[in-house]
Amino acid sequence: MKNLTIEDIQKFADSMHERFIHDAEPIGSREMAYGRMVKVSEEVGELADAVLSSFKRQRVDKPDTSGELGSEMADVILAVAVLARGLDINIETALQDKMEKILKRNI
């Protein structure tokens, strides 16, 4: 099995972006970014539910989603990658720059 790379994630984001452009109603890039940001927020909320569930801090009437932590984290990463693609941000470069800043700050 091949190791997943950031390039693979960017290719996935490219294909999803193209699909949204061609399969959805025509909208501007601004509206596309708003929609993708709402999707990121939705996925973060689902991750929060799974984290709460894993610590038994979720309401008893909500389903136990603790077994979905990895999947929900993946959803957040992919939703952010698609948002970045829509905003013409190279996520690999952005991650490298941010990691360098954090490392310098913490040394």
N, C-alpha and C positions, 0 to 999 in steps of 0.2 A: 504494500500500500504506500502510495506516494505521500510525503508530508505536505500538508497544506501550507501555502505561502500567502503573503499579503498580495502578491500578484494574482493569485487565484481568486482571492476575495474581490480584488478590483475588477477582474474579468467578470465575475458574477454580477457585481454592481453595474458594470457596463451593459450586460445583457438585460438586467432588470430595468435599467433606465431606458434602453431602447424599446423594450416591451411596453413600458408605461407611455412612452411618446407615441407609439404606433397603435396601441390597442385601446387607449383611453380617448375620451373627448379631448379635442385640442385645447390646451391651456398654455399659458405663458410660463416662463421659467420661475417667475416669482410665486405663482400659484402652486407650481410643482414643488418648490422648496417648502412652502407652507404645509402642503399635504404630506410630504416626507417627514417633516419635523413632527407633525401630529402622530405619524406612524412610529417614530422613535419614542415619543412620549408614551404611546400605548404599550410598546414592547417593554419599556422600563417599568411601567406599572405592573405588567405581568411578571417580570422578574422580581419586583418587590413582593408580590403575592407569594411567589415560590419561596423567597427567603423567609418571609414571615411564617409560612407554612412549615418550613424546615426547623424553625425554632419554636413551633407550637404556639405562635402568637397570632394566628389567624382566627377569625370568628369560627365557631363550631359549625355554622351552617354553610361555610364555604368549603369547596372541595380541597382535598389535600393535594397540593401541586409540588410538594417538596422533591419528588422524583424527577421533576422537569427543570431543575436548576440549570443544568448544562445547556439544555435546549433553549431555555429562555435567555441565557447569556449569549448564545449564538444568534438568536433573533435580534438582540440589541446591537451586536457587532455588525450584522448584515444590514440592518436598517440604517445605521450610521454610515456604513460604506456606500449605500445607495444614495443617501442624502449628500454625502461628500461628492459623489459622482455628478449629481445634479447641479452642484454648485461649482463644478470644475476644480475641486480640491483633490490633490494627489494625497491619499490617506497615508501612504507609505512615507512620503516626505514629511507630512504633518506629524506623524508618530515619531519619526527619527528626531525632528527638531524638538518636540516636546520632551522626549526622553533625555536628550542632551541637556536641556534647560533644568530638568528635575535633578539629574545627576550632578550638575555643577552647583546647584543650590544646596544639595545635601552633602557635599564633600567639604 
